[in-house]
Amino acid sequence: MSIFDRQRLDNKTFKLDIERMRHGWYSDKYFVNIAQMLTVLASQGYTYNGSEHQVPPGIDASQIACGDIEVEMQWFTRRPGKTIVVGVDKALTMLRHCTGYYDGEKFIDTHSKLEVWAIQDGCTVRSDGDPLHVSPVIKVRGRYRDFALLETATLGILTRASRVATNVYETLMAARGKPVLFFPARFDLHEVQAADGYAYNIAVQRFNADYAGTLGPFISTDAQGDWWGGAGGGTVAHAAIACFLGDTSEAMLAFGKVLPVSIPRIALVDFNNDCVNDSIKVAKAMFERYMSLMEAGDEEQAARYVLYGVRLDTSGSLRDISVPPLGDPGLDLGVNPRLVFLVRQGLDSAWESWELPEAWRERARQFCREVKIVVSGGFTPEKITRFEKLGVPVDNYAVGSWLMSNCGSTVTDFTGDVVKVKVDGQWVDMAKVGRRSLENPDLERVW
């Protein structure tokens, strides 16, 4: 599965569309064209017939069969800084099942004739952006026409999965080890959820390994956990509160009554644009139900009404009514530091105004102060860093679309280069100008 367990995933996990991949359905057309051209030339017995070759002196270029040329190819990214590499196992699975050629209607599998080296998912590479200073994540030696069709798809999974993983890692860094809930599913096609959720999980493991952390993964859909056995989690949506006529407290009481106790009770408190008061109302309603059941001796049912947290998701175009205006959108609108401080203060002191038996006052105080604050809506590493520097009392960050960001410093596009060719039994440098064969100590022989 990754560097963390030294296991590799295979097609039982990925369920590739093997037949169409072998036919080039997912390949840029120029790869289809070159594979077809080389195959035809090989069948015709073509040998090099030009005069501007770049092979070393002493090698008779006219004897080189270009159609059957063997190459060394390397896959790499130039994302600046550190990249958490994910997608290697799926790229290897593509090579394992789709390397070869068609003889009429029959596919001839030649993957065993390749020499393949690869790093493990979860390894890191560094780059200063110069392609002469990169670290390959996969290297392959073999007949080019047998795997030419796979360049597009292998680069695609490496690019996307590594981008998501690295974005998650940078977000965890900004959050200083606080949990980051993975919320990007709604911003892309559902078909990418399994790969994205796997990348997120690898990033969490990488962070834990690097900083002796103990974070667990928090995904929002079951599909995001498909490749590693995770399960989606979540609580209440704005739509649910609408179903209870805008009454957040009643919605949470119903949630507590019906849903398993294993699902944390996190109230979404911005429906009425009054996060402070709705947080206090929910805490009071949940505690009253909790206290009543505990006094009746029903501890199991009482556990259903323990409020784990409140989530603030105020729109960036709104100022919560509890936030006095300062005339600065960064200080007034959306989920801002002042709003979080006010919610924390409101929760911590809420119990003081409740009419409670003396024996329950300390338990009420503890109940309120243990309610966590989850924030969502437009969070990026930059915004999270600002919150952390200010000591904003956030317990969990929920992050969505930024985790798929692919612009500026987050561009993670992978490239595949042929850097050597085999002629007369020896490997000869044959990279385009500005590229060369490079090494990575984390590469290990796969087959």
ZAMARGU-4260 file (C-alpha; in steps of 0.2 Angstrom, whole numbers, plus 5000, padded with zeros to 4 digits):
<rodrens>
0) 5000/5000/5000 | 5014/5012/5004 | 5031/5015/5012 | 5022/5014/5029 | 5018/4995/5027
5) 5029/4990/5012 | 5015/4983/5003 | 5009/4987/4985 | 4991/4988/4979 | 4986/4979/4964
10) 4972/4978/4952 | 4960/4970/4965 | 4960/4987/4972 | 4961/4998/4956 | 4950/4988/4944
15) 4957/4995/4928 | 4948/4997/4912 | 4961/4985/4905 | 4954/4982/4888 | 4952/5000/4883
20) 4968/5005/4891 | 4977/4993/4880 | 4969/5000/4865 | 4974/5018/4869 | 4957/5024/4874
25) 4965/5034/4888 | 4981/5039/4879 | 4985/5056/4870 | 4984/5052/4852 | 5002/5056/4848
30) 5007/5041/4859 | 4994/5030/4849 | 5002/5037/4833 | 5020/5034/4838 | 5016/5016/4844
35) 5007/5012/4828 | 5021/5019/4818 | 5035/5009/4827 | 5025/4993/4826 | 5023/4995/4807
40) 5041/4999/4805 | 5046/4984/4815 | 5035/4973/4805 | 5044/4979/4789 | 5061/4977/4796
45) 5065/4995/4795 | 5082/5001/4801 | 5089/5018/4804 | 5091/5027/4787 | 5096/5045/4792
50) 5112/5054/4794 | 5110/5066/4809 | 5110/5052/4823 | 5118/5055/4840 | 5125/5038/4844
55) 5143/5036/4849 | 5157/5033/4836 | 5160/5015/4832 | 5141/5010/4831 | 5134/5007/4815
60) 5117/5017/4816 | 5111/5009/4800 | 5109/4993/4809 | 5098/5000/4823 | 5079/4994/4821
65) 5070/5009/4827 | 5053/5000/4828 | 5060/4989/4841 | 5071/5001/4850 | 5073/4999/4869
70) 5073/5014/4880 | 5075/5020/4897 | 5061/5031/4903 | 5059/5041/4919 | 5044/5049/4927
75) 5046/5064/4938 | 5038/5080/4945 | 5046/5098/4946 | 5034/5104/4959 | 5045/5116/4970
80) 5050/5110/4987 | 5044/5094/4994 | 5031/5082/4985 | 5022/5068/4994 | 5022/5055/4979
85) 5006/5045/4977 | 5000/5035/4963 | 5015/5024/4960 | 5006/5008/4963 | 4992/5012/4951
90) 5005/5017/4938 | 5014/5001/4940 | 4997/4991/4939 | 4995/5000/4922 | 5012/4994/4916
95) 5009/4976/4923 | 4992/4974/4914 | 4994/4984/4898 | 5011/4983/4892 | 5012/4973/4876
100) 5004/4974/4858 | 4990/4966/4848 | 4993/4952/4836 | 4977/4953/4827 | 4964/4951/4840
105) 4976/4944/4853 | 4985/4954/4865 | 5003/4949/4868 | 5008/4953/4886 | 5026/4959/4887
110) 5027/4967/4904 | 5039/4954/4911 | 5052/4959/4898 | 5052/4977/4906 | 5065/4981/4919
115) 5055/4992/4932 | 5061/5002/4947 | 5049/5013/4957 | 5048/5021/4974 | 5034/5018/4986
120) 5018/5028/4988 | 5022/5040/5002 | 5040/5043/4998 | 5045/5061/4996 | 5055/5070/4982
125) 5062/5087/4982 | 5064/5099/4967 | 5070/5117/4964 | 5060/5117/4948 | 5075/5113/4937
130) 5072/5096/4927 | 5091/5093/4929 | 5089/5092/4948 | 5073/5081/4949 | 5071/5063/4957
135) 5063/5050/4946 | 5049/5041/4955 | 5048/5027/4941 | 5061/5021/4929 | 5057/5008/4915
140) 5069/5000/4903 | 5061/4990/4888 | 5054/4991/4871 | 5046/5008/4869 | 5032/5003/4858
145) 5025/4991/4871 | 5022/5004/4884 | 5021/5020/4874 | 5002/5021/4876 | 5003/5021/4895
150) 5012/5038/4897 | 4996/5048/4898 | 4988/5038/4911 | 5003/5034/4922 | 5007/5053/4922
155) 4989/5057/4926 | 4987/5047/4942 | 5004/5052/4948 | 5000/5070/4945 | 4983/5071/4953
160) 4987/5059/4968 | 5003/5068/4972 | 4995/5085/4971 | 4981/5081/4983 | 4993/5072/4995
165) 5005/5087/4995 | 4992/5099/4997 | 4985/5090/5011 | 5002/5088/5019 | 5005/5107/5018
170) 4988/5110/5026 | 4992/5099/5040 | 5008/5108/5042 | 4999/5125/5043 | 4986/5117/5056
175) 5001/5112/5067 | 4995/5094/5069 | 4976/5098/5072 | 4965/5086/5062 | 4960/5092/5044
180) 4944/5085/5038 | 4944/5080/5019 | 4929/5089/5011 | 4933/5091/4992 | 4921/5077/4986
185) 4908/5089/4980 | 4920/5099/4970 | 4925/5086/4957 | 4918/5071/4948 | 4914/5056/4959
190) 4925/5045/4949 | 4941/5053/4957 | 4935/5050/4975 | 4944/5034/4978 | 4961/5040/4972
195) 4959/5057/4981 | 4954/5049/4998 | 4969/5037/4996 | 4981/5052/4993 | 4974/5061/5008
200) 4977/5045/5019 | 4995/5044/5013 | 4998/5062/5017 | 4991/5060/5035 | 5003/5045/5037
205) 5017/5055/5030 | 5014/5069/5042 | 5013/5057/5057 | 5029/5049/5052 | 5038/5065/5050
210) 5032/5073/5066 | 5028/5059/5077 | 5009/5063/5076 | 4994/5052/5080 | 4982/5060/5068
215) 4968/5049/5061 | 4960/5051/5043 | 4943/5060/5042 | 4935/5058/5025 | 4917/5062/5020
220) 4912/5048/5008 | 4914/5029/5009 | 4922/5030/4991 | 4936/5040/4998 | 4941/5025/5008
225) 4939/5012/4995 | 4957/5009/4992 | 4962/5008/5010 | 4947/5002/5020 | 4942/5019/5027
230) 4924/5025/5029 | 4916/5041/5027 | 4910/5052/5042 | 4899/5067/5044 | 4885/5074/5054
235) 4872/5087/5049 | 4870/5097/5033 | 4861/5114/5031 | 4847/5105/5022 | 4844/5095/5038
240) 4841/5110/5048 | 4829/5117/5034 | 4819/5101/5036 | 4817/5106/5055 | 4811/5123/5050
245) 4828/5132/5054 | 4828/5125/5072 | 4846/5119/5074 | 4843/5112/5092 | 4828/5102/5086
250) 4838/5095/5072 | 4852/5090/5083 | 4841/5082/5096 | 4833/5071/5082 | 4850/5067/5076
255) 4855/5061/5093 | 4840/5051/5094 | 4841/5042/5078 | 4860/5040/5073 | 4872/5028/5081
260) 4882/5035/5095 | 4898/5031/5086 | 4894/5046/5074 | 4901/5062/5083 | 4887/5075/5086
265) 4894/5091/5077 | 4881/5104/5076 | 4881/5116/5060 | 4877/5132/5068 | 4878/5146/5055
270) 4861/5142/5047 | 4853/5157/5055 | 4869/5168/5054 | 4870/5168/5073 | 4884/5155/5077
275) 4886/5161/5095 | 4868/5160/5101 | 4864/5144/5091 | 4879/5135/5098 | 4873/5140/5115
280) 4855/5134/5112 | 4861/5117/5105 | 4873/5114/5120 | 4858/5118/5132 | 4846/5107/5123
285) 4858/5092/5121 | 4864/5094/5139 | 4846/5095/5146 | 4842/5078/5137 | 4858/5071/5143
290) 4855/5076/5161 | 4837/5069/5160 | 4843/5052/5154 | 4857/5051/5166 | 4846/5054/5181
295) 4834/5041/5174 | 4849/5029/5175 | 4849/5027/5156 | 4868/5030/5153 | 4868/5022/5136
300) 4854/5033/5129 | 4862/5048/5137 | 4878/5046/5127 | 4868/5050/5112 | 4867/5068/5117
305) 4885/5072/5121 | 4889/5086/5109 | 4906/5083/5102 | 4907/5100/5093 | 4900/5114/5083
310) 4904/5118/5065 | 4906/5136/5059 | 4903/5138/5040 | 4898/5156/5038 | 4898/5162/5020
315) 4912/5173/5015 | 4899/5186/5010 | 4890/5187/5027 | 4895/5195/5044 | 4888/5184/5058
320) 4876/5195/5068 | 4887/5192/5084 | 4902/5200/5076 | 4903/5219/5078 | 4907/5227/5061
325) 4925/5235/5059 | 4923/5239/5041 | 4936/5226/5035 | 4930/5211/5026 | 4944/5200/5032
330) 4939/5204/5050 | 4920/5205/5048 | 4915/5192/5035 | 4914/5173/5035 | 4922/5162/5048
335) 4935/5174/5055 | 4945/5174/5071 | 4934/5185/5081 | 4919/5174/5077 | 4928/5159/5083
340) 4933/5168/5099 | 4916/5173/5102 | 4909/5156/5100 | 4922/5148/5112 | 4918/5161/5125
345) 4899/5159/5123 | 4901/5140/5125 | 4913/5141/5140 | 4901/5152/5150 | 4884/5145/5143
350) 4881/5134/5158 | 4882/5149/5170 | 4864/5155/5165 | 4856/5137/5166 | 4845/5133/5180
355) 4853/5117/5186 | 4854/5107/5202 | 4870/5111/5212 | 4876/5093/5209 | 4875/5096/5190
360) 4884/5113/5188 | 4901/5106/5187 | 4896/5093/5175 | 4887/5106/5164 | 4903/5117/5164
365) 4914/5102/5158 | 4901/5098/5145 | 4901/5115/5138 | 4920/5117/5138 | 4923/5100/5130
370) 4913/5105/5115 | 4925/5107/5100 | 4925/5120/5087 | 4926/5115/5069 | 4928/5128/5055
375) 4925/5126/5036 | 4922/5137/5021 | 4937/5144/5011 | 4951/5138/5022 | 4968/5137/5014
380) 4985/5134/5022 | 4988/5153/5022 | 4972/5156/5031 | 4975/5142/5043 | 4992/5149/5047
385) 4985/5166/5051 | 4972/5158/5063 | 4986/5147/5071 | 4997/5163/5074 | 4983/5172/5082
390) 4979/5157/5093 | 4962/5156/5087 | 4953/5141/5097 | 4950/5130/5082 | 4950/5111/5086
395) 4947/5104/5068 | 4949/5112/5051 | 4938/5106/5037 | 4946/5110/5020 | 4938/5107/5003
400) 4942/5114/4985 | 4960/5120/4990 | 4966/5102/4992 | 4964/5100/4973 | 4973/5116/4969
405) 4984/5116/4954 | 4991/5133/4951 | 5007/5142/4956 | 5016/5133/4969 | 5004/5119/4969
410) 5007/5113/4951 | 5013/5095/4952 | 5012/5090/4934 | 5023/5074/4931 | 5033/5072/4915
415) 5040/5056/4907 | 5056/5057/4897 | 5066/5045/4887 | 5083/5048/4893 | 5093/5033/4885
420) 5091/5020/4871 | 5099/5003/4869 | 5110/5001/4854 | 5122/4987/4850 | 5120/4980/4868
425) 5124/4996/4877 | 5114/5010/4885 | 5117/5027/4876 | 5112/5044/4883 | 5097/5050/4872
430) 5088/5064/4881 | 5082/5080/4874 | 5092/5095/4878 | 5089/5100/4896 | 5086/5083/4903
435) 5097/5068/4908 | 5096/5051/4916 | 5094/5054/4935 | 5094/5043/4951 | 5084/5042/4967
440) 5090/5031/4981 | 5072/5027/4985 | 5070/5018/4969 | 5068/4999/4971 | 5067/4985/4958
445) 5049/4980/4955 | 5051/4967/4942
</rodrens>
